[in-house]
Amino acid sequence: MDLSLRNRLEKSALDQGFSIPLGESDGWLVFQAHAVPTRLVLSSDAEGRYLVGTSHRGVGSELSDELQIAPYAHEGFDCFVAPSSSDLFRIIGRIWSLARSLPNEPLAEFERLLKEEPSTTEVERLRKERIGQNVFRSALMDYWEKSCAVTGVQNPTLLRASHIIPWATCESDEERLNVHNGLLLVATLDAAFDAGLVTFEDDGRILISGKLSERDRISSGIGNHMRLTRMNDEVRKRLAWHRKYLFQL
């Protein structure tokens, strides 16, 4: 690997939080981050495209639905093609965000925060829910790249962390904090989704309840053209529950 390429790859890794270089292995540069549980590998192919890989199987599974698989991989890593420098930078950042947001990292952060201020009874229950909702929102912001899962709105003041299966209905903290049990939505969609006035099909298309009047749909900007920007089987499984138990026909 020539020095110019090495410098570009090292800078891209460092700028996106992978600040611990672990050397070179089989033509790949290997990095570790302080804050997230994944290693990163970077290289290039004969066509001059960048190659990027993650050791986190959950992250690799998510990215396999979004990115082109690399023509070859480093052993133990899921590797993908980044056609340009800007793509490389974005994908490394996406790996970092997913590793921090996928199960069970939010649960670990939730348990750590709970230990900081021990209390009892109703105060403890309310504190636990507040901390959990904050951790869940942070994880969804990472998972959905700080954008509404439908509209792409990025102003955080306008975004809400929506549970698919509600907090009170979940059978465990692990499920309450699972990013696959949530959607990051603008406030109007969040309110409609929470009330069962909208839901989503397996392909991401919106379903609008007959109980939401045409006037209110237009006024709130909710339309049949809307759909989720991303979907996987874990989200589909929970949306099936939402359609069955919460959606109002």
C-alpha positions as CSV (number, residue, x, y, z in Angstrom):
1,M,0.0,0.0,0.0
2,D,1.5,3.3,-1.0
3,L,2.0,6.1,1.4
4,S,-0.6,8.5,-0.1
5,L,-3.3,5.9,0.1
6,R,-2.4,4.9,3.6
7,N,-2.5,8.6,4.7
8,R,-6.0,9.0,3.2
9,L,-7.4,5.9,4.8
10,E,-5.8,6.7,8.2
11,K,-7.3,10.2,8.2
12,S,-10.7,8.9,7.2
13,A,-10.7,6.4,10.1
14,L,-9.4,8.9,12.6
15,D,-11.9,11.6,11.7
16,Q,-14.8,9.2,12.2
17,G,-13.8,7.9,15.6
18,F,-11.6,5.0,14.8
19,S,-8.6,6.4,16.5
20,I,-6.6,3.3,17.4
21,P,-4.5,2.0,14.5
22,L,-3.7,-1.7,14.8
23,G,-1.4,-2.0,11.8
24,E,-1.7,-3.7,8.4
25,S,-3.0,-7.2,7.8
26,D,-3.1,-8.9,4.4
27,G,-3.2,-5.5,2.6
28,W,-5.9,-4.0,4.9
29,L,-5.3,-1.3,7.5
30,V,-7.0,-2.2,10.8
31,F,-8.4,0.2,13.3
32,Q,-10.3,0.1,16.6
33,A,-12.5,2.8,18.2
34,H,-12.6,3.7,21.9
35,A,-16.3,4.1,22.1
36,V,-17.9,1.4,19.9
37,P,-17.5,-2.5,19.8
38,T,-16.2,-3.0,16.3
39,R,-13.0,-3.0,14.4
40,L,-12.6,-1.4,11.0
41,V,-10.5,-2.4,8.0
42,L,-9.7,-0.3,5.0
43,S,-8.1,-1.0,1.7
44,S,-8.6,-0.5,-2.1
45,D,-9.1,-2.7,-5.1
46,A,-7.4,-2.8,-8.6
47,E,-10.0,-0.3,-9.9
48,G,-9.0,2.3,-7.4
49,R,-12.2,2.0,-5.3
50,Y,-12.0,2.1,-1.6
51,L,-13.0,-1.0,0.4
52,V,-14.3,-0.8,4.0
53,G,-15.1,-3.6,6.5
54,T,-16.6,-4.1,9.9
55,S,-16.1,-6.9,12.4
56,H,-19.6,-6.3,13.9
57,R,-21.9,-8.9,12.4
58,G,-25.0,-6.8,13.1
59,V,-23.5,-3.8,11.4
60,G,-22.5,-5.9,8.4
61,S,-26.0,-7.3,8.1
62,E,-27.5,-3.8,8.1
63,L,-25.1,-2.5,5.5
64,S,-25.5,-5.5,3.2
65,D,-28.9,-4.1,2.4
66,E,-27.5,-0.7,1.5
67,L,-24.1,-1.2,0.0
68,Q,-22.3,-3.1,-2.7
69,I,-20.4,-6.1,-1.3
70,A,-16.6,-5.9,-1.8
71,P,-15.1,-8.3,-4.4
72,Y,-13.0,-9.8,-1.5
73,A,-12.9,-9.4,2.2
74,H,-10.6,-9.5,5.2
75,E,-11.2,-12.7,7.2
76,G,-13.7,-12.1,10.0
77,F,-15.0,-8.8,8.5
78,D,-18.0,-7.9,6.3
79,C,-16.6,-5.7,3.6
80,F,-18.1,-3.2,1.2
81,V,-17.3,-0.9,-1.8
82,A,-16.9,2.8,-1.3
83,P,-16.7,4.3,-4.8
84,S,-15.4,7.7,-3.7
85,S,-13.7,9.5,-0.8
86,S,-17.0,11.0,0.3
87,D,-18.6,7.6,0.3
88,L,-15.8,6.2,2.3
89,F,-16.2,8.9,4.9
90,R,-19.9,8.4,5.1
91,I,-19.7,4.6,5.4
92,I,-17.1,4.7,8.2
93,G,-19.4,7.1,10.1
94,R,-22.3,4.8,9.5
95,I,-20.4,1.8,10.9
96,W,-19.5,3.8,14.0
97,S,-23.2,4.9,14.5
98,L,-24.6,1.5,13.9
99,A,-22.1,-0.2,16.3
100,R,-23.2,2.3,19.0
101,S,-27.0,1.9,18.3
102,L,-27.6,-1.8,17.5
103,P,-28.5,-4.3,20.3
104,N,-27.3,-4.5,23.0
105,E,-25.3,-1.3,23.2
106,P,-28.3,0.9,24.2
107,L,-29.2,-1.6,26.9
108,A,-25.6,-1.5,28.3
109,E,-25.7,2.3,28.4
110,F,-29.1,2.3,30.1
111,E,-27.9,-0.1,32.8
112,R,-24.8,2.0,33.4
113,L,-26.9,5.2,33.8
114,L,-29.3,3.5,36.2
115,K,-26.5,2.6,38.5
116,E,-25.5,6.3,38.9
117,E,-28.5,7.4,41.0
118,P,-30.1,4.6,42.9
119,S,-33.6,5.3,44.2
120,T,-36.8,3.5,45.0
121,T,-40.5,3.0,44.2
122,E,-42.4,5.3,41.9
123,V,-39.5,7.8,41.7
124,E,-37.3,5.0,40.5
125,R,-39.8,3.8,37.9
126,L,-40.2,7.3,36.4
127,R,-36.4,7.9,36.5
128,K,-35.9,4.5,34.8
129,E,-38.4,5.4,32.0
130,R,-36.9,8.9,31.5
131,I,-33.3,7.5,31.2
132,G,-34.5,4.7,28.9
133,Q,-36.4,7.1,26.6
134,N,-33.3,9.3,26.4
135,V,-31.0,6.4,25.6
136,F,-33.5,5.1,23.0
137,R,-33.7,8.5,21.3
138,S,-30.0,8.7,21.1
139,A,-29.7,5.2,19.6
140,L,-32.4,6.0,17.0
141,M,-30.6,9.2,16.1
142,D,-27.5,7.2,15.3
143,Y,-29.4,4.4,13.5
144,W,-31.5,6.6,11.3
145,E,-28.6,9.0,10.6
146,K,-30.3,11.9,12.5
147,S,-33.1,12.0,9.9
148,C,-36.8,11.3,9.9
149,A,-37.3,7.7,8.7
150,V,-39.9,8.9,6.2
151,T,-39.4,12.5,5.3
152,G,-35.7,13.0,5.8
153,V,-36.2,16.0,8.1
154,Q,-33.0,16.6,10.1
155,N,-33.8,19.3,12.6
156,P,-33.6,17.4,15.9
157,T,-36.2,19.6,17.5
158,L,-38.8,18.3,15.1
159,L,-37.9,14.6,15.5
160,R,-39.4,12.1,17.9
161,A,-38.4,8.6,19.0
162,S,-41.4,6.4,18.2
163,H,-41.7,2.9,19.7
164,I,-43.3,0.4,17.3
165,I,-44.3,-1.9,20.2
166,P,-44.9,0.6,23.1
167,W,-42.6,1.0,26.0
168,A,-45.2,-0.3,28.5
169,T,-46.1,-3.3,26.3
170,C,-42.5,-4.5,25.8
171,E,-41.6,-7.6,27.9
172,S,-38.0,-6.6,28.6
173,D,-35.6,-3.6,28.7
174,E,-33.7,-5.2,25.9
175,E,-36.8,-4.9,23.7
176,R,-37.6,-1.4,24.9
177,L,-34.2,-0.2,23.9
178,N,-33.9,-2.2,20.6
179,V,-33.5,0.2,17.7
180,H,-35.4,-2.2,15.5
181,N,-38.4,-1.5,17.7
182,G,-38.3,2.2,16.9
183,L,-38.7,4.8,14.1
184,L,-37.3,8.3,14.2
185,L,-40.3,10.5,12.9
186,V,-41.3,14.1,12.6
187,A,-43.8,15.1,15.3
188,T,-47.0,14.8,13.3
189,L,-46.1,11.3,12.0
190,D,-45.0,10.3,15.5
191,A,-48.3,11.3,17.0
192,A,-50.3,9.6,14.2
193,F,-48.2,6.4,14.5
194,D,-48.5,6.3,18.3
195,A,-52.3,6.7,18.1
196,G,-52.5,4.0,15.4
197,L,-53.7,6.4,12.7
198,V,-50.8,5.4,10.5
199,T,-48.6,2.4,10.2
200,F,-46.4,0.9,7.5
201,E,-46.5,-2.1,5.2
202,D,-43.6,-4.7,4.9
203,D,-42.2,-2.8,1.9
204,G,-42.3,0.5,3.9
205,R,-45.4,2.0,2.3
206,I,-47.5,4.0,4.6
207,L,-51.0,2.9,5.6
208,I,-53.4,5.6,6.7
209,S,-56.4,4.9,8.9
210,G,-59.9,5.7,7.7
211,K,-60.3,7.5,11.1
212,L,-57.9,10.2,10.0
213,S,-60.0,12.6,7.9
214,E,-58.8,13.8,4.5
215,R,-58.7,17.4,5.8
216,D,-56.4,16.4,8.8
217,R,-54.2,14.3,6.5
218,I,-53.7,17.3,4.2
219,S,-53.2,19.8,7.0
220,S,-50.6,17.6,8.7
221,G,-48.8,16.7,5.5
222,I,-49.5,13.0,5.7
223,G,-50.0,11.4,2.3
224,N,-50.2,8.0,0.6
225,H,-46.9,8.7,-1.2
226,M,-44.9,8.4,2.0
227,R,-42.8,5.4,2.8
228,L,-39.9,4.3,5.1
229,T,-36.5,5.0,3.7
230,R,-35.1,1.7,5.0
231,M,-36.5,-1.6,6.1
232,N,-35.2,-5.0,7.4
233,D,-36.8,-8.2,8.8
234,E,-36.4,-7.1,12.4
235,V,-38.4,-3.9,11.8
236,R,-40.9,-5.8,9.6
237,K,-41.6,-8.2,12.5
238,R,-42.5,-5.4,14.9
239,L,-44.5,-3.5,12.3
240,A,-46.6,-6.6,11.8
241,W,-47.4,-6.3,15.5
242,H,-48.2,-2.6,15.2
243,R,-50.6,-3.3,12.2
244,K,-52.4,-6.1,14.2
245,Y,-52.7,-4.5,17.6
246,L,-52.5,-0.7,17.2
247,F,-53.5,0.3,13.8
248,Q,-57.1,1.6,13.5
249,L,-58.7,0.5,10.2
